[in-house]
Amino acid sequence: MAAMVASSLLAGCHPSQPVPVPAEAAFAMVAPGIISTGLPEFAVTVTPDGSEMYFNRASSDRSQLSIMMSRRREGQWTTPVAAPFSSVGRNVDPFIAPDGKRLYFSSTRPRAGVVKTTFSTWYVERTASGWSDPIDPGPPLNSDSSDIYVSVSRAGEMYFSSSREGPIGIYVSSGRGGKWSVPVRVNLGATASGAGNPMISPDGKVLLVTMRQPGSDVDIMYSCRTSAGWTSPRALPAPVNSARADFAPAIDVSGNTLYFTSERPGMVGIQPDSIRPPGDLYRIPLAQAGIAC
């Protein structure tokens, strides 16, 4: 069944899109020593042609949060540099739209006419000379509360987390003609309280979220779209989920690869329970991730 999901995610590719990059061969840490280091790294996105990777790197105390960029050269990732649009405020959770023309991210940078400082949705557009200056989409995507962790399907459905109506929840909005519909809270069932990090698959059929399970740390869960709505989230098996926090899922445009963040022992060894591990980036072929829709 997992292989069927991977195949379905490929459906909808169009000849005008860049040729999908083949799936990686097996579960592995992403570029140890280059992308994954002793510092906290999380939330990764890759361009449709696989030539650029954007991800978060934090300072050791997590007070500084920056979006980094690396390019693939002769099969290797280059030393990351700070993305040009990541110079103001705290910037997290980059996501490149399926057509590669827009990169969404969450930032605490000031918004015109808004006094309260929270994470809000911003985006940059691909131009002939690189990424544009950051653009605030304004309402209804942004509110005076926290709006964070954006992902978008090929059909233009945007999923994100927000506390605009009280407790944090997952919302969906549809983009048409340059405008976005009023976001609606997504119902994932009574057991999905506190779900976050929503990642919609390119074909819109699978929704990945993160949740803290009873007796466990934060895990990556999946929900399947049905005619009746989204199913109750189910946890992905090992090696995706571990005894430590596993979060920030991402699916590449081709639907071949699942990326995620894990605080399991990696570039830094086992830490005492009183110390939060820094976390590293991992990848696994989507067909091996345990999704059964």
KEKE-3310 file (N, C-alpha, C; in steps of 0.2 Angstrom, whole numbers, plus 5000, padded with zeros to 4 digits):
npx = (5004:5010:5018:5009:5004:5016:5016:5004:5006:5015:5007:4999:5010:5017:5022:5028:5034:5050:5061:5058:5068:5076:5071:5080:5091:5090:5085:5093:5104:5104:5117:5128:5138:5138:5125:5118:5123:5132:5124:5107:5096:5082:5067:5065:5066:5066:5070:5060:5069:5079:5090:5093:5093:5084:5084:5082:5093:5098:5105:5116:5108:5096:5091:5093:5086:5088:5086:5094:5104:5108:5117:5117:5130:5138:5133:5135:5131:5133:5143:5132:5124:5117:5101:5096:5084:5083:5086:5080:5073:5066:5067:5059:5054:5054:5046:5045:5035:5025:5028:5040:5041:5039:5043:5038:5038:5040:5040:5046:5047:5044:5027:5018:5008:5005:5006:5008:5020:5022:5024:5022:5015:5025:5032:5043:5047:5052:5064:5072:5084:5086:5079:5064:5061:5055:5037:5022:5008:4996:4979:4967:4976:4986:4985:4982:4987:4998:5004:5009:5021:5019:5012:5009:4998:4998:4986:4983:4979:4982:4990:4992:4998:4989:4984:4973:4960:4960:4966:4980:4979:4976:4974:4966:4967:4962:4970:4966:4967:4976:4971:4967:4956:4946:4953:4950:4947:4954:4947:4953:4949:4944:4955:4966:4971:4981:4989:5002:5013:5009:5009:5005:5003:5010:5000:4989:4983:4987:4990:5003:5006:5012:5012:5010:5011:5003:5013:5025:5036:5036:5029:5028:5014:5001:4988:4974:4965:4948:4932:4924:4931:4946:4955:4958:4973:4988:5002:5018:5029:5045:5059:5056:5049:5055:5062:5065:5060:5052:5049:5043:5040:5042:5039:5046:5043:5042:5036:5044:5052:5053:5057:5063:5064:5074:5077:5085:5100:5113:5123:5127:5130:5121:5111:5109:5093:5089:5094:5090:5092:5101:5096:5094:5093:5084:5081:5070:5065:5048:5040:5044:5041:5030:5017:5000:4987)
npy = (4994:5006:5008:5011:5023:5031:5031:5037:5050:5054:5056:5068:5076:5087:5089:5102:5104:5103:5089:5076:5072:5057:5045:5044:5031:5024:5025:5038:5050:5067:5073:5073:5083:5093:5098:5093:5096:5099:5108:5114:5108:5109:5107:5106:5110:5106:5111:5109:5103:5098:5104:5114:5116:5121:5125:5125:5132:5134:5144:5138:5139:5141:5154:5162:5160:5154:5153:5143:5140:5128:5122:5109:5101:5092:5080:5082:5092:5109:5120:5127:5143:5158:5161:5175:5182:5180:5188:5197:5197:5182:5167:5154:5137:5135:5133:5127:5130:5118:5122:5128:5142:5150:5153:5149:5155:5156:5170:5182:5195:5213:5217:5228:5240:5231:5228:5218:5206:5191:5174:5175:5172:5173:5176:5173:5177:5169:5176:5182:5186:5180:5177:5187:5202:5199:5196:5201:5192:5196:5198:5185:5176:5179:5184:5192:5183:5169:5162:5149:5137:5133:5124:5119:5112:5105:5108:5120:5121:5127:5123:5126:5130:5138:5150:5158:5156:5153:5139:5131:5126:5117:5124:5127:5134:5140:5145:5156:5164:5173:5177:5172:5161:5162:5155:5139:5129:5113:5097:5084:5074:5069:5064:5071:5083:5097:5094:5098:5106:5104:5095:5095:5083:5083:5079:5081:5071:5065:5070:5075:5077:5082:5076:5074:5059:5049:5044:5046:5055:5069:5064:5059:5059:5052:5056:5052:5057:5056:5053:5057:5065:5069:5056:5049:5054:5043:5035:5035:5021:5015:5017:5031:5037:5039:5036:5049:5066:5068:5077:5091:5086:5084:5083:5079:5087:5077:5067:5056:5056:5057:5069:5074:5080:5075:5072:5061:5052:5058:5068:5073:5065:5054:5062:5069:5067:5080:5089:5096:5088:5093:5090:5083:5082:5070:5058:5047:5035:5038:5027:5018:5023:5020:5024:5021:5022)
npz = (5000:5004:4993:4983:4987:4985:4971:4968:4972:4963:4952:4942:4939:4927:4910:4909:4921:4930:4928:4939:4953:4956:4969:4985:4990:5002:5020:5028:5036:5032:5022:5032:5042:5034:5030:5040:5056:5072:5077:5080:5067:5056:5047:5031:5014:4996:4980:4964:4954:4962:4964:4974:4991:5005:5023:5041:5052:5069:5082:5096:5107:5103:5101:5090:5074:5058:5040:5029:5014:5002:4988:4975:4969:4957:4963:4977:4992:4994:5005:5017:5016:5023:5018:5007:5011:5024:5034:5043:5059:5066:5057:5050:5044:5029:5013:4997:4984:4973:4960:4960:4960:4970:4987:5003:5020:5038:5049:5061:5058:5056:5052:5042:5050:5060:5077:5086:5089:5081:5074:5057:5040:5026:5009:4996:4979:4964:4953:4938:4943:4955:4972:4976:4986:5003:5004:5012:5013:5019:5027:5022:5026:5035:5052:5068:5077:5080:5065:5056:5048:5033:5020:5003:4991:4974:4968:4974:4988:5003:5018:5036:5052:5066:5079:5078:5082:5095:5104:5097:5080:5064:5048:5033:5017:5001:4986:4973:4958:4963:4975:4992:5000:5015:5029:5035:5049:5050:5052:5061:5069:5086:5093:5089:5095:5097:5086:5074:5062:5048:5033:5017:5004:4988:4979:4986:4994:5005:5022:5032:5049:5066:5082:5100:5107:5120:5133:5125:5114:5103:5088:5070:5061:5050:5039:5029:5015:5012:5005:5015:5022:5032:5039:5055:5063:5061:5068:5060:5057:5064:5054:5055:5066:5082:5099:5103:5099:5084:5069:5059:5045:5027:5010:4994:4978:4968:4975:4979:4990:5008:5020:5036:5053:5067:5084:5089:5094:5084:5075:5086:5101:5113:5124:5141:5149:5154:5145:5129:5114:5099:5086:5069:5051:5041:5028:5019:5007:5001:4999:5008:5020:5028:5025:5023:5014)
capx = (5000:5014:5021:5003:5004:5021:5014:4999:5009:5018:5001:4998:5016:5015:5028:5031:5038:5056:5061:5058:5074:5075:5072:5086:5091:5088:5085:5099:5105:5105:5123:5132:5144:5137:5118:5117:5129:5131:5119:5100:5094:5076:5062:5069:5063:5070:5067:5058:5074:5083:5097:5094:5090:5083:5082:5083:5099:5098:5111:5115:5103:5090:5089:5093:5084:5090:5085:5100:5103:5114:5116:5119:5136:5142:5130:5136:5128:5138:5142:5126:5125:5111:5097:5096:5078:5082:5091:5077:5068:5067:5064:5058:5050:5054:5043:5045:5029:5027:5030:5046:5041:5037:5045:5035:5042:5037:5045:5043:5049:5038:5022:5015:5002:5003:5010:5010:5025:5021:5026:5017:5017:5028:5034:5047:5045:5058:5065:5078:5090:5086:5072:5062:5061:5049:5031:5017:5001:4991:4974:4966:4982:4989:4981:4986:4990:5003:5002:5016:5022:5015:5013:5004:4997:4998:4979:4983:4977:4987:4989:4996:4995:4987:4981:4969:4954:4961:4971:4983:4975:4978:4969:4967:4964:4963:4972:4963:4968:4980:4968:4966:4950:4946:4955:4945:4950:4954:4945:4956:4946:4945:4962:4971:4972:4988:4993:5005:5018:5005:5013:5001:5007:5009:4993:4983:4979:4990:4992:5007:5006:5016:5008:5013:5007:5003:5019:5030:5038:5032:5030:5025:5008:4998:4980:4972:4959:4943:4926:4921:4936:4953:4955:4962:4981:4991:5009:5023:5033:5052:5064:5054:5048:5060:5061:5065:5056:5053:5044:5044:5040:5042:5038:5048:5038:5040:5033:5048:5056:5051:5062:5060:5069:5074:5082:5088:5107:5115:5129:5129:5128:5116:5111:5105:5086:5088:5096:5087:5097:5100:5092:5097:5089:5084:5077:5068:5060:5042:5037:5047:5039:5024:5010:4995:4981)
capy = (5000:5012:5010:5014:5030:5035:5031:5042:5056:5056:5058:5075:5079:5089:5090:5108:5104:5100:5082:5074:5069:5050:5044:5042:5023:5021:5029:5041:5057:5072:5077:5074:5087:5099:5100:5091:5097:5099:5113:5112:5109:5107:5110:5106:5110:5106:5114:5103:5100:5095:5108:5118:5114:5126:5122:5130:5131:5138:5144:5132:5141:5142:5161:5164:5155:5157:5149:5142:5137:5124:5120:5102:5101:5085:5075:5084:5098:5114:5122:5131:5150:5161:5164:5182:5184:5178:5193:5201:5193:5174:5165:5146:5133:5136:5128:5129:5128:5113:5124:5131:5149:5154:5150:5152:5154:5160:5175:5187:5202:5217:5218:5235:5241:5226:5230:5212:5202:5184:5171:5176:5169:5177:5172:5177:5174:5167:5181:5181:5188:5177:5178:5194:5204:5196:5199:5199:5191:5200:5194:5181:5171:5181:5186:5195:5178:5165:5158:5146:5131:5133:5119:5120:5106:5107:5111:5127:5121:5129:5121:5129:5130:5145:5150:5163:5155:5150:5134:5130:5121:5116:5127:5126:5140:5139:5151:5156:5171:5178:5178:5166:5160:5163:5149:5135:5124:5106:5092:5077:5070:5071:5062:5075:5089:5099:5093:5104:5105:5101:5095:5092:5080:5087:5078:5083:5065:5063:5075:5073:5081:5080:5075:5071:5053:5047:5040:5046:5061:5071:5059:5061:5055:5053:5056:5050:5061:5051:5056:5059:5070:5067:5051:5051:5052:5037:5036:5032:5017:5016:5022:5038:5039:5036:5038:5056:5070:5068:5082:5095:5082:5087:5078:5082:5088:5071:5062:5051:5056:5060:5072:5075:5081:5070:5073:5055:5053:5059:5071:5074:5058:5053:5068:5068:5069:5087:5093:5095:5086:5098:5088:5083:5081:5064:5057:5040:5034:5038:5021:5015:5027:5017:5027:5016:5026)
capz = (5000:5004:4986:4980:4989:4982:4964:4968:4973:4956:4947:4942:4936:4920:4906:4910:4927:4930:4928:4946:4955:4958:4976:4988:4990:5009:5026:5030:5038:5026:5022:5038:5043:5029:5031:5047:5060:5079:5079:5078:5060:5056:5042:5025:5007:4990:4973:4960:4951:4966:4964:4980:4998:5011:5029:5046:5057:5075:5087:5100:5112:5099:5101:5083:5069:5051:5034:5026:5007:4999:4981:4974:4964:4956:4968:4984:4994:4995:5012:5017:5017:5025:5013:5007:5014:5031:5038:5048:5063:5067:5051:5050:5040:5022:5009:4990:4980:4968:4953:4961:4958:4976:4993:5009:5026:5043:5051:5066:5055:5057:5047:5041:5053:5065:5083:5090:5085:5081:5068:5052:5034:5021:5004:4991:4972:4960:4948:4934:4947:4962:4975:4977:4993:5006:5003:5017:5010:5023:5028:5027:5028:5042:5058:5074:5081:5077:5059:5055:5045:5027:5014:4997:4986:4967:4967:4977:4994:5008:5025:5040:5059:5068:5085:5077:5085:5102:5104:5090:5076:5057:5044:5025:5013:4994:4982:4966:4955:4967:4981:4996:5004:5022:5031:5039:5053:5048:5057:5061:5074:5093:5095:5085:5098:5097:5080:5071:5057:5043:5027:5012:4999:4981:4976:4991:4996:5012:5026:5038:5055:5071:5088:5105:5109:5127:5134:5120:5112:5097:5082:5064:5060:5043:5038:5022:5012:5010:5003:5021:5026:5034:5044:5062:5061:5063:5068:5055:5061:5064:5057:5055:5073:5087:5106:5104:5095:5077:5067:5053:5039:5021:5004:4988:4973:4964:4979:4980:4997:5014:5024:5042:5058:5072:5089:5091:5094:5077:5075:5093:5104:5118:5129:5147:5148:5155:5139:5123:5108:5094:5080:5062:5045:5039:5023:5018:5002:5004:4999:5014:5026:5031:5024:5020:5012)
cpx = (5004:5017:5015:5003:5009:5019:5009:5001:5013:5013:5000:5004:5014:5022:5032:5035:5045:5056:5062:5065:5073:5075:5078:5085:5088:5087:5092:5099:5106:5112:5126:5138:5143:5130:5117:5123:5128:5126:5112:5098:5087:5072:5066:5064:5068:5067:5065:5063:5079:5090:5098:5090:5090:5081:5084:5089:5098:5104:5110:5110:5096:5087:5089:5091:5084:5088:5091:5099:5109:5112:5120:5124:5139:5140:5132:5133:5134:5138:5137:5128:5118:5107:5096:5090:5077:5086:5087:5072:5071:5064:5064:5054:5049:5050:5042:5039:5030:5029:5037:5047:5040:5040:5042:5039:5038:5042:5041:5045:5043:5033:5019:5008:5000:5008:5013:5015:5024:5024:5020:5020:5020:5030:5039:5046:5052:5058:5071:5085:5091:5079:5071:5063:5055:5043:5026:5010:4995:4985:4971:4971:4985:4984:4985:4988:4995:5001:5009:5016:5017:5017:5008:5004:4997:4991:4978:4980:4983:4985:4994:4993:4994:4984:4976:4962:4954:4967:4974:4980:4978:4972:4971:4964:4966:4964:4969:4964:4971:4977:4967:4959:4951:4948:4950:4949:4949:4952:4949:4954:4948:4952:4968:4973:4979:4992:4996:5009:5014:5009:5008:5005:5006:5002:4987:4980:4982:4992:4996:5007:5011:5011:5012:5009:5008:5009:5025:5031:5034:5034:5026:5020:5006:4991:4979:4966:4954:4937:4922:4925:4942:4952:4959:4969:4983:4999:5013:5027:5041:5054:5062:5053:5053:5058:5061:5060:5057:5047:5046:5045:5039:5042:5041:5043:5037:5037:5037:5051:5053:5057:5059:5066:5068:5079:5085:5096:5109:5122:5132:5126:5122:5117:5107:5097:5085:5091:5093:5092:5096:5096:5096:5092:5090:5080:5076:5064:5053:5038:5039:5045:5034:5018:5006:4988:4977)
cpy = (5006:5014:5013:5021:5034:5036:5037:5049:5059:5058:5065:5079:5081:5090:5096:5109:5101:5092:5080:5070:5062:5050:5042:5034:5021:5027:5032:5048:5061:5075:5078:5078:5093:5102:5099:5091:5096:5104:5111:5113:5106:5110:5111:5106:5110:5108:5108:5100:5097:5098:5112:5116:5120:5123:5127:5127:5136:5138:5139:5133:5142:5149:5164:5158:5158:5151:5149:5139:5134:5122:5113:5103:5095:5080:5077:5091:5103:5116:5128:5139:5153:5163:5171:5185:5183:5182:5197:5196:5186:5171:5157:5143:5135:5131:5130:5126:5123:5116:5127:5138:5153:5150:5153:5151:5158:5164:5180:5194:5206:5217:5225:5235:5236:5227:5223:5208:5194:5181:5172:5173:5174:5173:5177:5173:5174:5172:5179:5182:5184:5178:5185:5196:5200:5199:5196:5198:5194:5195:5191:5176:5173:5184:5190:5189:5174:5161:5155:5139:5130:5127:5120:5114:5109:5110:5118:5127:5122:5127:5124:5129:5137:5144:5156:5162:5152:5145:5132:5124:5121:5119:5126:5132:5138:5145:5150:5164:5176:5179:5171:5166:5161:5156:5145:5130:5117:5101:5085:5073:5072:5069:5066:5082:5091:5097:5099:5102:5101:5101:5091:5089:5083:5086:5079:5077:5063:5070:5073:5079:5078:5081:5072:5065:5052:5042:5041:5053:5063:5066:5062:5056:5057:5053:5055:5054:5055:5056:5059:5064:5066:5061:5053:5049:5046:5038:5032:5027:5019:5014:5029:5040:5035:5038:5045:5060:5069:5072:5085:5090:5086:5082:5082:5082:5081:5066:5056:5050:5060:5063:5074:5077:5077:5072:5067:5056:5053:5062:5073:5068:5059:5059:5066:5070:5077:5092:5091:5093:5091:5096:5088:5081:5074:5063:5049:5040:5034:5032:5016:5018:5024:5020:5022:5019:5022)
cpz = (5000:4997:4982:4981:4985:4974:4963:4968:4967:4951:4947:4939:4929:4916:4907:4916:4926:4931:4936:4947:4958:4966:4979:4989:4997:5014:5027:5033:5032:5027:5028:5038:5038:5030:5038:5051:5068:5081:5077:5071:5060:5050:5036:5019:5002:4984:4969:4956:4955:4967:4970:4985:5002:5017:5035:5050:5063:5078:5092:5106:5109:5099:5094:5078:5062:5046:5030:5019:5005:4992:4980:4968:4963:4961:4975:4985:4996:5003:5012:5019:5019:5019:5013:5011:5021:5036:5043:5052:5064:5061:5051:5045:5033:5018:5002:4987:4975:4962:4954:4961:4965:4982:4999:5015:5032:5047:5056:5064:5056:5051:5047:5045:5059:5071:5086:5086:5086:5074:5063:5045:5029:5015:5000:4984:4968:4954:4944:4938:4954:4965:4976:4985:4996:5006:5009:5013:5013:5025:5022:5030:5034:5046:5063:5079:5077:5071:5056:5051:5039:5023:5009:4993:4979:4965:4970:4984:4999:5015:5030:5047:5061:5075:5084:5081:5092:5102:5097:5086:5069:5053:5037:5022:5005:4990:4975:4964:4959:4974:4985:5000:5011:5025:5036:5043:5051:5053:5056:5066:5081:5096:5093:5089:5099:5091:5077:5065:5051:5036:5022:5007:4993:4978:4980:4994:5003:5015:5032:5043:5060:5078:5094:5108:5116:5128:5129:5119:5106:5092:5076:5063:5052:5043:5031:5020:5010:5008:5009:5025:5027:5039:5050:5060:5064:5063:5063:5060:5061:5057:5057:5062:5077:5094:5107:5099:5088:5074:5061:5047:5033:5015:4998:4983:4969:4968:4981:4987:5002:5018:5031:5047:5064:5078:5092:5090:5086:5077:5082:5097:5109:5123:5135:5146:5150:5150:5133:5117:5103:5088:5074:5057:5043:5032:5022:5012:5004:5004:5005:5021:5030:5031:5020:5019:5007)
residu = (MET:ALA:ALA:MET:VAL:ALA:SER:SER:LEU:LEU:ALA:GLY:CYS:HIS:PRO:SER:GLN:PRO:VAL:PRO:VAL:PRO:ALA:GLU:ALA:ALA:PHE:ALA:MET:VAL:ALA:PRO:GLY:ILE:ILE:SER:THR:GLY:LEU:PRO:GLU:PHE:ALA:VAL:THR:VAL:THR:PRO:ASP:GLY:SER:GLU:MET:TYR:PHE:ASN:ARG:ALA:SER:SER:ASP:ARG:SER:GLN:LEU:SER:ILE:MET:MET:SER:ARG:ARG:ARG:GLU:GLY:GLN:TRP:THR:THR:PRO:VAL:ALA:ALA:PRO:PHE:SER:SER:VAL:GLY:ARG:ASN:VAL:ASP:PRO:PHE:ILE:ALA:PRO:ASP:GLY:LYS:ARG:LEU:TYR:PHE:SER:SER:THR:ARG:PRO:ARG:ALA:GLY:VAL:VAL:LYS:THR:THR:PHE:SER:THR:TRP:TYR:VAL:GLU:ARG:THR:ALA:SER:GLY:TRP:SER:ASP:PRO:ILE:ASP:PRO:GLY:PRO:PRO:LEU:ASN:SER:ASP:SER:SER:ASP:ILE:TYR:VAL:SER:VAL:SER:ARG:ALA:GLY:GLU:MET:TYR:PHE:SER:SER:SER:ARG:GLU:GLY:PRO:ILE:GLY:ILE:TYR:VAL:SER:SER:GLY:ARG:GLY:GLY:LYS:TRP:SER:VAL:PRO:VAL:ARG:VAL:ASN:LEU:GLY:ALA:THR:ALA:SER:GLY:ALA:GLY:ASN:PRO:MET:ILE:SER:PRO:ASP:GLY:LYS:VAL:LEU:LEU:VAL:THR:MET:ARG:GLN:PRO:GLY:SER:ASP:VAL:ASP:ILE:MET:TYR:SER:CYS:ARG:THR:SER:ALA:GLY:TRP:THR:SER:PRO:ARG:ALA:LEU:PRO:ALA:PRO:VAL:ASN:SER:ALA:ARG:ALA:ASP:PHE:ALA:PRO:ALA:ILE:ASP:VAL:SER:GLY:ASN:THR:LEU:TYR:PHE:THR:SER:GLU:ARG:PRO:GLY:MET:VAL:GLY:ILE:GLN:PRO:ASP:SER:ILE:ARG:PRO:PRO:GLY:ASP:LEU:TYR:ARG:ILE:PRO:LEU:ALA:GLN:ALA:GLY:ILE:ALA:CYS)
# end
